[in-house]
Amino acid sequence: MSCRCSEFQKTTSELQLLNKSILDIVTKLAEQTSMLNRAVFKSATHCGCIEIHGTKQIFSPHKSLEENQQELDTHIEGELCPKCRDKIIEEMGELLFYLASMCEALDISLENVLTEKHNHLKTLGLYNLL
């Protein structure tokens, strides 16, 4: 079952009771970002289904942007187990909930935000990274 951003934002606004203040929303959004990061890191440190090997990304000025992009690394080895994947998806959903709540509080359409960003990325392509 798919869900459009506008439907998600409407449902979010209907369920937003305790944290309706923009002050609450901003702090919950920051807290949820931390919880998502924690879930990713626990996949490596607690479960061990993935390993994170942070190394310097090599970007060669003698290669094209496309060539450099293909050589850049995620620093992740392995694959999320079903339990960790579910937890990360849950935390991402909570993050989206608070982002939609912020959009609602500020009278901004989450769908418009995504559409504008998507159009911007398509227009600039790889040059968006510069």
Rosetta silent file (secondary structure, phi, psi, omega in degrees, C-alpha in Angstrom):
SEQUENCE: MSCRCSEFQKTTSELQLLNKSILDIVTKLAEQTSMLNRAVFKSATHCGCIEIHGTKQIFSPHKSLEENQQELDTHIEGELCPKCRDKIIEEMGELLFYLASMCEALDISLENVLTEKHNHLKTLGLYNLL
SCORE:     score description
SCORE:     0.000 S_00000001
   1 L     0.000  120.594  179.735    0.000    0.000    0.000 S_00000001
   2 L   -93.520  161.103 -177.466    1.557    3.280   -1.071 S_00000001
   3 L  -137.288  130.409  176.275    0.989    6.635    0.559 S_00000001
   4 L   -80.824  154.270 -179.215    1.285   10.072   -0.952 S_00000001
   5 H   -57.568  -41.305 -178.528    3.082   12.780    0.983 S_00000001
   6 H   -63.164  -38.892  176.969   -0.097   14.851    1.268 S_00000001
   7 H   -65.277  -44.293  179.459   -1.972   11.907    2.814 S_00000001
   8 H   -60.929  -45.323 -179.388    0.888   11.260    5.224 S_00000001
   9 H   -64.425  -39.656  179.233    1.024   14.930    6.244 S_00000001
  10 H   -64.565  -46.412  178.638   -2.750   15.048    6.791 S_00000001
  11 H   -61.345  -41.626  178.391   -2.689   11.904    8.946 S_00000001
  12 H   -58.967  -45.521 -177.830    0.258   13.324   10.887 S_00000001
  13 H   -65.792  -33.477  178.568   -1.601   16.553   11.607 S_00000001
  14 H   -69.323  -28.392 -176.669   -4.647   14.593   12.807 S_00000001
  15 H   -98.337   -6.442 -177.714   -2.494   12.581   15.221 S_00000001
  16 L   -80.379   99.469 -177.856   -0.278   15.407   16.465 S_00000001
  17 L  -111.700  -56.154 -172.695   -1.638   16.087   19.944 S_00000001
  18 L   -79.225  -31.425 -174.924    1.088   16.410   22.548 S_00000001
  19 L  -113.250   53.908 -176.165    3.837   17.988   20.460 S_00000001
  20 L   -81.536  -25.716 -179.807    1.875   20.579   18.476 S_00000001
  21 L   -68.077  140.176  177.552    4.157   23.499   19.383 S_00000001
  22 H   -59.368  -31.319  177.759    6.913   24.252   16.880 S_00000001
  23 H   -63.944  -43.919  176.980    9.306   24.235   19.851 S_00000001
  24 H   -65.412  -42.430 -177.533    8.327   20.660   20.670 S_00000001
  25 H   -62.702  -45.252 -179.039    8.465   19.624   17.013 S_00000001
  26 H   -61.698  -43.679 -178.758   11.973   21.026   16.481 S_00000001
  27 H   -71.028  -36.428  177.478   13.337   19.277   19.560 S_00000001
  28 H   -68.101  -35.952  177.101   11.571   15.990   18.715 S_00000001
  29 H   -63.023  -44.072  178.016   12.953   16.160   15.161 S_00000001
  30 H   -65.108  -42.837  178.771   16.480   16.571   16.534 S_00000001
  31 H   -62.780  -41.532 -178.713   15.927   13.771   19.062 S_00000001
  32 H   -67.808  -35.028  175.924   14.570   11.472   16.372 S_00000001
  33 H   -60.628  -43.007  177.601   17.575   12.162   14.141 S_00000001
  34 H   -63.107  -39.147 -179.525   19.796   11.022   17.006 S_00000001
  35 H   -68.274  -35.988  175.823   17.710    7.881   17.481 S_00000001
  36 H   -65.157  -46.051  177.541   18.010    7.027   13.791 S_00000001
  37 H   -58.920  -42.058 -179.989   21.777    7.504   13.950 S_00000001
  38 H   -61.815  -42.047  179.910   21.897    5.322   17.062 S_00000001
  39 H   -63.030  -39.774  178.044   19.977    2.527   15.312 S_00000001
  40 H   -64.166  -47.187 -177.260   22.448    2.590   12.407 S_00000001
  41 H   -67.589  -35.084  178.219   25.456    2.519   14.717 S_00000001
  42 H   -67.067  -26.904  175.544   23.970   -0.253   16.900 S_00000001
  43 H   -60.754  -32.233  179.001   23.660   -2.363   13.747 S_00000001
  44 H   -88.647  -46.000 -171.340   27.451   -2.264   13.644 S_00000001
  45 H   -86.248  -30.612 -177.206   28.382   -2.165   17.326 S_00000001
  46 H  -100.311  -52.017 -178.073   25.703   -4.301   18.956 S_00000001
  47 H   -82.141  -47.379 -179.002   24.402   -6.652   16.262 S_00000001
  48 L    86.393    9.127 -179.123   27.404   -6.672   13.958 S_00000001
  49 L   -69.015  -24.341  173.081   25.391   -7.323   10.796 S_00000001
  50 E  -126.299  158.581  172.427   27.214   -4.410    9.176 S_00000001
  51 E  -122.974  143.436  178.918   30.675   -2.956    9.640 S_00000001
  52 E  -115.264  119.422 -179.197   31.531    0.682    9.152 S_00000001
  53 L  -119.136   88.348 -178.450   35.030    1.413    7.901 S_00000001
  54 L   -76.599  117.528  176.730   35.426    5.158    7.680 S_00000001
  55 L  -132.176  164.900  179.179   38.325    6.122    5.478 S_00000001
  56 L   -63.785  133.784  175.792   39.225    9.222    3.565 S_00000001
  57 L   -81.790  128.410 -179.580   37.275    9.561    0.340 S_00000001
  58 L   -93.651  119.879  178.176   39.640   10.013   -2.576 S_00000001
  59 L  -119.896  112.601 -175.819   38.451   12.584   -5.084 S_00000001
  60 L   -92.534  125.297  177.533   40.771   12.961   -8.040 S_00000001
  61 L   -69.337  -11.245 -178.348   40.812   16.297   -9.865 S_00000001
  62 L   -91.274   -2.149  179.563   42.045   14.391  -12.924 S_00000001
  63 L  -114.261  159.385  178.026   38.844   12.360  -13.226 S_00000001
  64 L   -71.792  164.121  176.690   35.334   13.391  -14.201 S_00000001
  65 H   -58.670  -41.830 -179.751   32.618   13.861  -11.592 S_00000001
  66 H   -62.201  -42.753  179.003   30.957   10.679  -12.821 S_00000001
  67 H   -64.843  -43.334  178.642   34.193    8.673  -12.488 S_00000001
  68 H   -63.227  -41.732 -179.435   34.812   10.024   -9.007 S_00000001
  69 H   -60.206  -39.625 -179.802   31.243    9.271   -7.961 S_00000001
  70 H   -67.330  -25.376 -177.619   31.606    5.635   -8.995 S_00000001
  71 H   -92.598  -11.324  179.401   34.748    5.271   -6.886 S_00000001
  72 L   -72.186  151.931 -171.765   33.364    6.822   -3.685 S_00000001
  73 L  -117.516  149.039  174.526   32.460    4.376   -0.915 S_00000001
  74 L   -80.156  -14.857 -175.801   29.572    4.122    1.569 S_00000001
  75 L    69.952    9.785  179.359   32.022    2.750    4.179 S_00000001
  76 E  -105.523  129.713  172.804   29.476    0.002    4.921 S_00000001
  77 E  -118.945  140.793 -177.820   30.382   -3.656    4.637 S_00000001
  78 E    96.278 -169.854 -176.365   27.810   -6.380    5.079 S_00000001
  79 L  -140.324  141.476  179.023   24.043   -6.194    4.975 S_00000001
  80 L   -60.636  135.520  172.972   21.459   -5.237    7.548 S_00000001
  81 L   -75.115  163.153 -178.223   19.790   -8.179    9.217 S_00000001
  82 H   -56.550  -38.787 -179.246   15.970   -8.139    9.204 S_00000001
  83 H   -65.254  -45.536  179.970   15.787   -6.960   12.841 S_00000001
  84 H   -68.642  -40.440  177.610   18.151   -4.014   12.283 S_00000001
  85 H   -58.883  -46.494  179.148   16.495   -3.135    8.963 S_00000001
  86 H   -60.902  -42.288 -179.526   13.086   -3.045   10.668 S_00000001
  87 H   -64.759  -43.164 -179.352   14.420   -0.848   13.493 S_00000001
  88 H   -66.627  -40.976  176.768   16.041    1.603   11.074 S_00000001
  89 H   -62.252  -41.359  177.410   12.868    1.768    8.963 S_00000001
  90 H   -59.765  -46.264 -178.931   10.871    2.420   12.148 S_00000001
  91 H   -67.421  -36.712  175.924   13.212    5.261   13.159 S_00000001
  92 H   -63.748  -39.445  177.352   13.102    6.721    9.632 S_00000001
  93 H   -62.371  -42.687  177.538    9.305    6.663    9.831 S_00000001
  94 H   -62.918  -40.395  177.678    9.375    8.530   13.137 S_00000001
  95 H   -61.438  -43.893  177.508   11.737   11.096   11.614 S_00000001
  96 H   -63.193  -35.748  177.519    9.341   11.559    8.699 S_00000001
  97 H   -58.546  -48.083 -178.115    6.478   11.976   11.172 S_00000001
  98 H   -73.171  -30.530  174.350    8.186   14.918   12.853 S_00000001
  99 H   -65.839  -43.930  176.947    9.281   16.397    9.526 S_00000001
 100 H   -64.104  -36.165  177.091    5.656   16.237    8.324 S_00000001
 101 H   -63.706  -40.614  178.142    4.597   17.787   11.649 S_00000001
 102 H   -64.913  -43.644  177.113    7.010   20.657   11.088 S_00000001
 103 H   -57.573  -45.404 -179.068    5.660   21.156    7.578 S_00000001
 104 H   -62.640  -45.007 -179.244    2.110   21.220    8.931 S_00000001
 105 H   -62.966  -33.679 -177.793    2.969   23.707   11.692 S_00000001
 106 L   -95.913    5.603 -179.234    4.656   26.021    9.177 S_00000001
 107 L    56.891   49.099  178.084    1.937   25.549    6.523 S_00000001
 108 L  -120.640  137.950  178.160    4.375   23.963    4.073 S_00000001
 109 L   -83.674  121.033  177.035    3.505   21.039    1.854 S_00000001
 110 H   -60.195  -37.943  178.612    5.880   18.108    2.365 S_00000001
 111 H   -62.286  -41.103  177.268    5.015   16.982   -1.158 S_00000001
 112 H   -65.663  -37.962  178.292    6.064   20.392   -2.526 S_00000001
 113 H   -60.635  -48.178  179.710    9.325   20.224   -0.580 S_00000001
 114 H   -64.234  -42.309 -179.567   10.127   16.824   -2.094 S_00000001
 115 H   -64.102  -46.079  179.683    9.059   17.909   -5.581 S_00000001
 116 H   -62.771  -42.190  179.573   11.113   21.109   -5.477 S_00000001
 117 H   -66.822  -41.267  178.917   14.183   19.286   -4.194 S_00000001
 118 H   -61.729  -45.272  178.053   13.770   16.537   -6.792 S_00000001
 119 H   -62.668  -40.090  178.438   13.488   19.091   -9.591 S_00000001
 120 H   -62.033  -45.238  179.586   16.537   20.927   -8.244 S_00000001
 121 H   -64.640  -41.522  179.577   18.564   17.700   -8.170 S_00000001
 122 H   -65.701  -38.208 -178.798   17.478   16.728  -11.677 S_00000001
 123 H   -68.155  -46.122 -176.765   18.335   20.182  -13.021 S_00000001
 124 H   -85.603  -23.339 -178.906   21.789   20.393  -11.459 S_00000001
 125 H    56.968 -139.419 -179.514   22.637   16.704  -11.625 S_00000001
 126 H   -63.328  -22.910 -178.849   26.104   15.958  -10.302 S_00000001
 127 H   -70.808   -9.983  174.107   26.874   19.678  -10.211 S_00000001
 128 H   -62.681  -26.005 -176.525   24.545   19.897   -7.198 S_00000001
 129 H   -74.990  -18.358 -175.452   27.460   18.454   -5.195 S_00000001
 130 L   -81.402    0.000    0.000   29.728   21.417   -5.843 S_00000001
